[in-house]
């Protein structure tokens, strides 16, 4: 190792004119590569690579590790020959180890440039070169995007996402994991960027898709490379063959209809896999960690979850539904029905044990019902407790989400109704309460009276029996019970007013008529109408899918073992695919071409997909239009 001390890199033209002069501190080694087009320098600061072109030297690469940087920072404090000679052996040992471990011939590529990791201002050229190189993007894309997010560089993040979208049509599996493994951070800090990615990659063909398939299922089917989720025909083959023979012998012609389908890829690889936790074994059992990107993604804002939904109904969350369908068909429905079976056994045993008379069945069976009820009840209680301890906020909110999801939209109306009820409760309380002993509203005077009947069936005026009054005799004698009485009026129960005569209590009559007309008849029917409208516009399918996804998440966390989550690649694969009927895909493409859809960002449609699903004559007539769309897509990626 020989030091050139402080040296200047001077790039000369053929006529000895200086093109560029760059100072490099303490060069140890240098080498020209690629026909003298690339210059590699090993200096005190790190390893640099320059490309020599007509404009001069372009800095393409810089790298050092923490130990190298520490030595360099220590040397800068005493920048003299004595200290350099003292540290030269330390540098030599360091560089030998680095060349052996980081840059040996067995490595497929060099490490990620330190300029990319630090995003230094003087390294922006290196960063741009890295992000524009598709091979580097595939290898270091995850680190590059994670670093850009960490340093809050919006321009670099947007450029990386645009490059991924631009390259994803040809080699989708190579680029999708870059976004997938940084999905949560993008949702939290850059929602518009991830919405653009989700929308643009809504219909992406997998790399191996070479043609149209035929299926008996008219809806979409999800699958993975490990196992197919299509409905199994193994157990039905014998039955189907017998049925076909019977139909054939009966003389009835049966046509088996096949549906044309095309395969798509879910643009989020490794989103469903679980990573091993560091908790001790007891904590893993009590409160399992949701160390799965998909589970955390479900609790991100719905504006992101449903961002690629077309408001006109041509595209309804195919990617989102494919993940849920895959999980449901693979294991979700089995666990779901099994849980309901155990709960049914628990309920039947508990109902019989608590309602049957003790002498109706032998004591041994009676005790057995109680034992089964206690065991099953304890298991369900433990499972509910685990869910509460896992995240009590989610546990409480999810219980009421379905019940209050729609009423929240008519909450202002409910507030208005509450104030009206409070006002009428106050009015009835003022009019019908007892202000003094033995007045007309005293409970003893409004209590039910019974008269004796003489033998000749005439009413005796000599003796009268009065029912002993209680707090329910005059509900309007206390404001809280007056409020309850008005609520009962709202439901159509006017029994609280039956003790008062309408002729003698004219104010009560006016209050009752105005309340029943304005509130019971008008406002309640208006409320029903508003509620009906909200139900019609409520995203029922999307909310159902989200609720189903969270249900499957609970099954994974609380009814599966950690070994199942970590090792079962058939249930938790790296990549999920799905098939859609060609007619639905064609309708979607035609709607996009005619601007009949309302996506946040229009999905990118590859020429290969158009060739698969669109009729030949349409493709011939629309060649120019497709070229224009390609230019529009390119402009969109640059935004």
C-alpha positions in Angstrom: 0.0 0.0 0.0 1.5 3.3 -1.1 0.0 6.7 -0.2 -0.1 9.5 -2.7 -0.8 11.9 0.1 -3.0 14.8 -1.1 -3.5 14.3 -4.8 -5.5 16.0 -7.5 -7.4 14.1 -10.2 -6.7 16.0 -13.4 -8.7 15.1 -16.5 -6.9 16.3 -19.7 -8.2 16.6 -23.3 -6.1 15.3 -26.2 -4.7 18.8 -26.7 -3.7 18.8 -22.9 -6.5 21.2 -22.0 -7.8 20.6 -18.4 -11.4 19.4 -18.5 -11.8 18.9 -14.7 -9.6 19.0 -11.6 -10.8 17.2 -8.5 -8.8 17.0 -5.2 -8.9 13.6 -3.3 -7.3 13.4 0.1 -4.7 10.7 0.7 -5.1 8.1 -2.1 -4.0 4.6 -1.3 -4.7 2.7 -4.5 -6.3 3.5 -7.8 -7.2 1.4 -10.9 -8.7 2.1 -14.3 -11.4 -0.3 -15.6 -13.6 -0.8 -18.6 -11.2 0.4 -21.2 -10.1 3.3 -19.0 -13.7 4.5 -18.7 -14.1 3.9 -14.9 -11.7 4.9 -12.2 -11.6 3.2 -8.8 -9.9 5.0 -5.9 -9.2 3.7 -2.3 -8.5 6.7 -0.1 -8.6 7.7 3.5 -12.3 8.5 3.4 -13.5 5.4 1.6 -13.8 3.8 -1.8 -14.8 6.0 -4.8 -15.8 5.1 -8.3 -15.8 7.7 -11.1 -16.9 7.5 -14.7 -14.9 9.4 -17.3 -16.9 11.0 -20.0 -16.7 14.0 -22.3 -18.0 16.3 -19.5 -15.4 15.2 -17.0 -15.5 13.0 -14.0 -18.8 11.8 -12.8 -18.9 10.5 -9.2 -20.8 7.2 -9.4 -20.1 5.4 -6.1 -18.8 6.0 -2.6 -18.6 3.5 0.3 -17.1 3.1 3.7 -18.2 1.3 6.9 -18.4 2.6 10.5 -15.0 1.5 11.5 -13.4 3.2 8.4 -15.3 6.4 9.1 -14.2 6.4 12.8 -10.6 6.1 11.8 -10.9 8.9 9.2 -12.7 11.2 11.7 -9.9 10.6 14.3 -7.2 11.2 11.7 -8.8 14.6 10.6 -8.2 15.9 14.2 -4.4 15.5 13.6 -3.9 15.8 9.8 -0.1 15.4 9.6 2.4 12.9 8.2 3.3 11.6 11.7 -0.3 10.6 12.5 -0.8 9.2 9.0 2.3 7.0 9.3 1.0 5.9 12.8 -2.4 4.9 11.3 -1.3 3.5 8.0 -1.0 -0.1 9.4 -4.5 0.2 10.9 -5.8 1.3 7.5 -4.0 -1.5 5.8 -5.5 -4.2 8.0 -9.0 -2.5 7.7 -8.9 -2.4 3.9 -7.6 -6.0 3.6 -10.6 -7.2 5.7 -13.1 -5.1 3.8 -11.8 -6.3 0.4 -12.0 -9.8 1.6 -15.4 -9.7 3.2 -17.4 -7.1 1.3 -15.8 -7.0 -2.2 -14.6 -10.5 -2.8 -15.3 -12.4 -6.1 -18.1 -14.4 -4.5 -20.3 -11.3 -4.1 -22.8 -10.8 -6.9 -22.6 -7.0 -6.5 -20.9 -4.3 -4.4 -22.6 -3.0 -1.3 -25.0 -0.1 -1.5 -23.3 3.3 -1.9 -22.9 5.2 1.3 -24.1 8.3 -0.4 -27.4 6.7 -0.9 -27.6 5.7 2.7 -26.7 9.1 4.0 -28.4 11.1 1.1 -25.6 13.7 1.4 -26.0 16.8 -0.6 -22.8 16.2 -2.5 -24.0 12.7 -3.3 -27.2 13.5 -5.1 -25.6 12.6 -8.4 -24.8 9.1 -7.1 -28.4 8.8 -5.7 -29.9 9.7 -9.0 -27.7 7.2 -10.9 -28.7 4.5 -8.4 -32.4 5.1 -8.6 -32.3 5.2 -12.4 -30.5 1.9 -12.6 -33.1 -1.0 -12.7 -30.6 -3.6 -11.5 -29.5 -1.6 -8.5 -33.2 -0.8 -7.8 -34.0 -4.5 -7.6 -31.1 -5.3 -5.3 -31.1 -2.2 -3.0 -34.6 -0.8 -3.5 -35.8 -1.8 0.0 -32.8 -0.1 1.6 -33.0 3.0 -0.7 -36.7 3.6 0.0 -36.3 2.9 3.7 -33.4 5.4 3.9 -35.3 8.0 1.9 -38.3 7.7 4.2 -36.0 7.9 7.3 -34.5 11.2 6.0 -37.8 12.5 4.8 -36.7 13.0 1.2 -40.0 13.4 -0.7 -38.4 13.8 -4.1 -36.4 10.6 -3.8 -39.3 8.6 -2.5 -41.5 9.8 -5.4 -38.8 9.0 -7.9 -38.3 5.5 -6.5 -42.0 4.8 -6.6 -42.3 6.2 -10.1 -39.4 4.0 -11.3 -41.0 1.0 -9.7 -44.3 1.7 -11.4 -42.6 2.2 -14.7 -40.6 -1.1 -14.4 -43.3 -3.2 -12.8 -45.1 -4.3 -16.0 -42.1 -6.3 -17.4 -40.8 -7.9 -14.1 -43.5 -7.4 -11.4 -42.1 -9.8 -8.9 -38.7 -8.1 -8.8 -40.0 -4.7 -7.8 -43.1 -5.2 -5.7 -41.3 -6.3 -2.5 -39.7 -2.8 -2.4 -43.0 -1.2 -1.7 -44.5 -4.1 0.3 -41.8 -4.1 3.0 -42.0 -0.3 3.4 -45.8 -0.3 3.2 -46.6 0.8 6.7 -44.2 3.7 6.7 -45.6 4.9 3.4 -49.1 4.7 4.7 -48.3 6.8 7.8 -46.1 9.5 6.3 -46.7 9.5 2.5 -50.3 8.3 1.9 -50.6 9.9 -1.5 -47.6 8.1 -2.8 -48.9 4.7 -1.7 -52.4 5.5 -3.0 -50.8 6.2 -6.4 -48.9 2.8 -6.3 -52.0 0.9 -5.2 -54.2 2.4 -7.9 -51.6 2.2 -10.7 -50.9 -1.5 -10.0 -54.5 -2.6 -9.6 -54.4 -5.0 -12.6 -50.8 -6.4 -13.1 -50.2 -9.6 -15.0 -47.8 -12.1 -13.4 -44.6 -12.8 -15.3 -45.6 -16.3 -16.2 -49.1 -15.4 -17.6 -49.1 -16.6 -21.2 -52.7 -16.8 -22.1 -56.4 -17.2 -21.2 -57.5 -20.0 -18.8 -60.8 -21.7 -18.6 -62.7 -22.1 -15.3 -66.1 -23.3 -14.1 -66.2 -20.5 -11.5 -67.8 -17.2 -12.7 -66.2 -15.2 -9.9 -62.5 -14.6 -9.1 -60.4 -17.3 -7.5 -57.2 -16.7 -5.5 -54.2 -19.1 -5.4 -50.5 -19.3 -4.8 -47.6 -21.2 -6.2 -47.7 -23.5 -3.2 -51.3 -24.6 -3.3 -54.4 -23.9 -5.4 -57.5 -22.5 -3.7 -59.8 -23.5 -6.5 -62.7 -25.7 -5.2 -61.4 -29.2 -4.9 -63.0 -31.8 -7.2 -61.3 -34.8 -5.7 -64.1 -35.8 -3.4 -66.8 -35.1 -6.0 -65.4 -37.0 -9.0 -67.3 -40.3 -8.3 -70.5 -38.5 -7.5 -70.1 -36.3 -10.6 -69.5 -39.3 -12.9 -72.5 -41.1 -11.5 -74.7 -38.0 -11.9 -73.5 -37.5 -15.5 -74.3 -41.1 -16.3 -77.8 -40.8 -15.0 -78.4 -37.6 -17.0 -77.0 -39.3 -20.1 -79.3 -42.3 -19.7 -82.3 -40.0 -19.2 -81.7 -38.5 -22.6 -81.0 -35.0 -21.2 -78.1 -33.1 -22.9 -75.9 -31.3 -20.4 -73.5 -28.6 -21.4 -70.6 -27.9 -19.1 -70.0 -24.1 -19.2 -66.4 -22.9 -19.1 -65.5 -19.3 -18.2 -62.5 -17.6 -19.7 -60.3 -16.1 -17.0 -57.0 -14.2 -16.8 -54.5 -14.2 -14.0 -53.3 -11.2 -12.0 -50.8 -10.7 -9.2 -51.4 -9.0 -5.9 -48.8 -6.2 -5.9 -47.7 -6.8 -2.3 -45.4 -9.8 -1.9 -44.5 -11.0 1.6 -47.4 -8.9 3.1 -49.0 -11.9 4.8 -45.9 -13.7 6.2 -45.1 -13.6 9.9 -41.7 -12.8 11.4 -40.4 -14.4 14.5 -40.7 -12.3 17.7 -38.2 -11.9 20.5 -40.8 -12.2 23.4 -40.4 -15.0 25.8 -42.6 -18.0 25.4 -45.2 -17.0 28.0 -45.8 -13.6 26.5 -46.1 -15.1 23.0 -49.0 -17.3 24.2 -50.8 -14.6 26.2 -50.4 -11.6 23.9 -49.0 -12.7 20.5 -47.3 -9.9 18.5 -49.0 -8.9 15.2 -45.6 -8.9 13.4 -47.3 -9.2 10.0 -47.6 -6.2 7.6 -51.1 -7.2 6.5 -52.5 -7.2 10.0 -51.2 -3.7 10.7 -52.2 -2.5 7.2 -55.9 -3.3 8.1 -55.9 -0.6 10.7 -54.7 2.1 8.4 -57.1 4.8 7.1 -59.9 3.5 4.8 -59.0 6.2 2.3 -55.8 4.1 1.7 -57.4 0.7 2.0 -60.1 1.5 -0.5 -58.1 3.9 -2.6 -58.2 1.9 -5.8 -62.0 1.4 -5.7 -63.8 2.6 -8.8 -66.9 4.5 -7.7 -68.8 3.3 -10.8 -68.5 -0.3 -9.9 -66.2 -1.6 -12.7 -63.4 -2.4 -10.2 -64.2 -3.4 -6.6 -61.0 -4.0 -4.7 -59.8 -7.1 -6.6 -56.4 -7.2 -5.0 -57.8 -6.6 -1.5 -60.5 -9.2 -1.9 -58.0 -11.7 -3.4 -55.9 -11.7 -0.2 -59.0 -12.2 2.0 -60.4 -14.9 -0.3 -57.1 -16.8 -0.3 -57.0 -16.8 3.5 -60.6 -17.7 3.9 -60.6 -20.5 1.4 -57.3 -21.9 2.8 -57.9 -22.0 6.5 -60.3 -19.2 7.6 -63.6 -20.9 7.0 -62.4 -24.2 8.6 -61.5 -22.3 11.8 -64.6 -20.1 11.7 -67.0 -23.0 11.4 -65.1 -25.0 14.0 -65.3 -22.0 16.5 -69.1 -21.8 15.9 -69.4 -25.6 16.4 -67.7 -25.4 19.8 -69.7 -22.3 20.8 -72.9 -24.1 19.8 -71.9 -27.1 22.0 -71.2 -24.7 24.9 -74.5 -22.9 24.5 -76.6 -26.1 24.2 -74.9 -27.7 27.3 -75.3 -24.5 29.3 -78.9 -24.0 28.3 -79.8 -27.6 29.2 -77.9 -27.5 32.5 -79.5 -24.2 33.6 -83.1 -24.9 32.5 -83.8 -28.6 33.0 -85.2 -29.7 36.3 -82.7 -31.7 38.4 -84.9 -34.8 38.5 -85.5 -34.8 34.7 -82.2 -36.5 33.9 -79.8 -38.6 35.9 -77.3 -36.7 38.1 -74.3 -38.0 36.2 -75.5 -36.4 32.9 -76.6 -33.3 34.8 -73.1 -32.9 36.2 -71.5 -33.7 32.8 -73.5 -30.8 31.2 -72.1 -28.4 33.9 -68.5 -29.7 33.4 -68.7 -29.2 29.7 -70.2 -25.8 30.1 -67.4 -24.8 32.6 -64.6 -26.1 30.4 -65.9 -24.5 27.2 -66.8 -21.3 29.0 -63.4 -21.0 30.5 -61.7 -21.5 27.1 -63.8 -18.8 25.5 -63.2 -16.5 28.4 -59.4 -17.0 28.1 -59.6 -16.3 24.4 -61.6 -13.1 24.9 -59.1 -12.0 27.7 -56.2 -12.5 25.3 -57.8 -10.4 22.7 -58.4 -7.6 25.2 -54.9 -7.7 26.5 -53.5 -7.8 23.0 -55.0 -4.4 22.2 -57.9 -3.2 24.3 -58.7 -0.2 22.1 -59.1 -2.4 19.0 -61.1 -4.9 21.1 -63.6 -2.3 22.3 -63.9 -0.4 19.0 -64.3 -3.5 16.7 -67.2 -4.8 18.9 -69.3 -1.7 18.1 -68.0 -0.7 14.7 -70.8 -2.6 12.8 -73.5 -1.4 15.2 -72.6 2.3 15.1 -71.0 2.5 11.6 -74.1 3.8 9.9 -75.7 5.8 12.9 -72.5 7.9 13.1 -73.5 9.4 9.8 -76.8 10.6 11.1 -75.4 11.7 14.5 -76.5 15.4 14.1 -80.1 14.2 13.7 -79.9 12.1 16.8 -78.6 15.0 18.8 -81.5 17.1 17.6 -83.9 14.3 18.6 -82.3 14.1 22.1 -82.9 17.8 22.7 -86.6 17.5 21.6 -87.1 14.6 24.0 -85.5 16.5 26.8 -87.7 19.5 26.1 -90.9 17.5 26.2 -89.8 15.6 29.2 -89.3 18.9 31.0 -92.8 20.1 29.8 -94.6 17.0 31.0 -92.7 17.2 34.3 -93.8 20.8 34.9 -97.5 20.1 34.0 -98.0 16.7 35.6 -95.8 16.7 38.7 -97.4 17.0 42.2 -96.7 20.4 43.8 -98.5 19.8 47.1 -100.0 17.0 49.1 -103.4 15.8 47.8 -103.4 17.9 44.7 -104.8 16.6 41.4 -101.4 15.1 40.4 -100.7 13.4 43.7 -100.0 9.7 43.2 -102.9 8.8 45.5 -105.3 10.8 43.4 -104.2 9.3 40.1 -103.9 5.8 41.3 -106.3 3.2 40.0 -109.6 3.1 42.0 -112.0 0.1 42.4 -115.7 0.4 43.3 -117.9 -2.3 44.9 -120.9 -3.6 43.0 -124.2 -4.2 44.8 -126.2 -7.5 44.4 -128.5 -5.7 41.9 -125.3 -4.9 39.8 -125.3 -1.2 40.7 -122.1 0.5 41.8 -121.9 1.2 45.5 -120.9 4.8 46.4 -120.3 3.9 50.0 -117.0 2.1 49.6 -114.1 2.6 47.2 -110.7 0.7 47.1 -107.6 2.6 45.9 -104.5 0.7 44.7 -101.5 1.5 46.8 -99.4 4.0 44.7 -95.7 3.5 44.0 -93.0 5.4 42.0 -94.5 4.1 38.7 -98.0 5.6 39.4 -97.0 9.1 38.2 -93.8 8.8 36.2 -93.9 12.6 35.7 -93.4 13.3 39.4 -89.6 13.0 39.0 -87.6 14.3 36.0 -85.6 11.1 35.2 -88.8 9.0 35.1 -90.5 11.7 33.1 -87.6 11.3 30.6 -88.3 7.6 30.5 -92.0 8.2 30.0 -91.4 10.4 27.0 -89.1 7.8 25.6 -91.9 5.3 25.9 -94.2 7.7 24.1 -91.6 7.8 21.3 -92.0 4.0 20.9 -95.8 4.3 20.9 -96.4 3.4 24.6 -98.8 6.0 26.1 -99.5 4.0 29.3 -97.8 6.6 31.4 -100.6 9.1 30.5 -103.5 6.7 31.2 -104.0 7.9 34.8 -104.7 11.4 33.6 -107.9 12.6 31.8 -107.5 14.6 28.7 -110.4 17.0 29.4 -109.1 18.0 32.8 -105.5 18.3 31.7 -105.6 20.3 28.5 -102.0 21.3 28.6 -101.0 17.6 28.8 -103.2 16.9 25.8 -101.6 19.7 23.8 -98.1 18.4 24.7 -99.1 14.8 23.8 -100.6 15.8 20.4 -97.7 18.0 19.4 -95.1 15.5 20.5 -96.7 12.5 18.7 -97.2 14.5 15.5 -93.9 16.3 15.3 -91.7 13.6 16.8 -93.3 10.2 16.6 -94.9 10.7 13.1 -92.7 13.2 11.4 -89.2 13.1 12.8 -89.1 9.3 13.3 -90.2 8.7 9.7 -87.6 11.3 8.6 -85.0 9.4 10.7 -86.0 6.1 9.0 -85.6 7.7 5.6 -82.2 9.2 6.4 -81.1 5.8 7.8 -82.3 4.1 4.7 -80.3 6.5 2.5 -77.2 6.0 4.6 -77.6 2.2 4.3 -77.9 2.5 0.5 -74.7 4.6 0.2 -72.8 2.7 3.0 -69.9 0.8 1.6 -71.3 -2.5 2.5 -69.1 -4.7 0.4 -65.9 -2.9 1.5 -66.9 -2.9 5.2 -67.8 -6.6 5.0 -64.4 -7.4 3.4 -62.6 -5.4 6.1 -64.5 -7.0 8.9 -63.8 -10.5 7.4 -60.1 -9.6 7.1 -60.0 -8.6 10.8 -61.9 -11.8 11.7 -59.3 -13.9 9.9 -56.5 -11.9 11.7 -58.0 -12.9 15.1 -58.0 -16.5 14.0 -54.3 -16.3 13.0 -53.3 -14.6 16.2 -55.4 -16.4 18.9 -56.4 -19.8 17.4 -53.1 -20.7 15.7 -49.7 -21.6 17.1 -46.7 -19.6 16.3 -45.2 -22.5 14.5 -48.2 -22.6 12.1 -47.8 -18.9 11.4 -44.1 -19.0 10.8 -43.6 -22.3 8.9 -46.8 -23.0 7.0 -46.0 -21.5 3.6 -49.2 -22.9 2.1 -51.2 -20.7 4.4 -48.8 -17.7 4.5 -47.1 -17.6 1.1 -44.8 -14.9 -0.3 -47.0 -14.1 -3.3 -50.7 -14.4 -4.0 -52.4 -14.5 -7.4 -56.0 -14.5 -8.6 -58.1 -15.1 -11.7 -60.8 -12.8 -13.0 -63.4 -13.5 -15.8 -62.2 -12.0 -19.0 -65.6 -10.2 -19.5 -65.1 -8.2 -16.3 -61.5 -7.3 -17.2 -62.6 -6.2 -20.7 -65.4 -4.1 -19.3 -63.0 -2.4 -16.9 -60.5 -1.6 -19.7 -63.2 -0.3 -21.9 -64.5 1.9 -19.1 -61.0 3.3 -18.5 -60.6 4.0 -22.2 -63.9 5.9 -22.3 -63.1 7.8 -19.0 -66.1 6.2 -17.3 -64.2 5.3 -14.1 -63.3 7.4 -11.1 -60.0 6.1 -9.9 -57.6 8.3 -7.9 -55.0 7.3 -10.4 -55.9 5.2 -13.5 -54.5 1.6 -13.4 -51.6 0.9 -15.8 -52.8 -1.5 -18.6 -50.0 -3.4 -20.3 -50.1 -4.2 -24.0 -50.0 -7.8 -23.2 -53.2 -7.6 -21.1 -55.0 -5.7 -23.9 -53.9 -8.4 -26.4 -55.3 -11.1 -24.1 -58.7 -9.7 -23.3 -59.6 -7.3 -26.1 -61.1 -8.4 -29.4 -58.7 -8.3 -32.4 -60.7 -5.7 -34.3 -60.7 -3.4 -31.3 -57.0 -3.7 -30.9 -56.5 -2.9 -34.6 -58.7 0.2 -34.4 -57.2 1.5 -31.2 -53.5 1.3 -31.9 -53.1 5.1 -32.0 -55.2 5.5 -28.9 -53.0 3.0 -27.0 -49.9 5.0 -28.0 -51.5 8.2 -26.6 -52.4 6.3 -23.4 -48.7 5.2 -23.1 -47.6 8.8 -23.2 -50.3 9.7 -20.6 -49.1 6.9 -18.3 -45.5 8.1 -18.7 -46.6 11.7 -17.8 -48.4 10.3 -14.8 -45.3 8.4 -13.6 -43.3 11.6 -13.7 -45.7 13.5 -11.4 
